Amino acid sequence: MKLKISLVFLVVSIFGLSAFTYKADPTDYKVEVSKSSITWIGRKIAGSHNGTILLKSGNLLVKGKTLVGGNFVMDMTSIKESEGSVKLEGHLNSEDFFSTRKFPTSTFVITKVSGSGNNLKVLGNLTIKGITNAVVFPATVDVNSDGSVSALAGKILVDRTKYDIRYGSKSFFDSIGDKAIDNMFEIGVKLVASK
């Protein structure tokens, strides 16, 4: 009898503890590309250029109200300059910059998220021209009243030379003078995603 009671107690204890230790899986939210955006800024000694890149796809993994993972894919063939310079857009698509004929997409995959609330630090792998490097940046994530999720990273700094984009870089061309282009460019990301 004692053995039966002990066995029943053991089974109840195991199931009781598992109820407390069970962790829900993250919820997968699909990025709504029409509501999301990617912006860019490139600087040079004589000024700067900015524009947009269209999103192709993406998803965010959210556990409760916390971002735990995700990714997005950029359509590099869609790169636009804010003033509509066809010449500059053509140059950005060329081998000197993003080689979009050979590499039509770039991707970002989240590997770690730390912090809480609207004070997050996101670490991930950014792949441009088939070359992958780790980047880290601050971000905010909100679970909206309609059930969607908004993620915002206003300033992701990227060293283009790590992706074999050397055109106009003083690091590789000493005599370029005032035509030098900054090695760092900036990406801004706004993602809206829903279940």
Secondary structure, DSSP 8 states (H G I E B T S, - for coil): -HHHHHHHHHHHHHHHHHHHH-----EEEEE-GGG-EEEEEEEETTEEEEEEEEEEEEEEEEETTEEEEEEEEEEEEEEEETT--HHHHHHHHSTTTT-TTT--EEEEEEEEEEEETTEEEEEEEEEETTEEEEEEEEEEEEE-TTS-EEEEEEEEEEEGGGGT--TT-TTT-GGGGGG-EEEEEEEEEEEEEE-
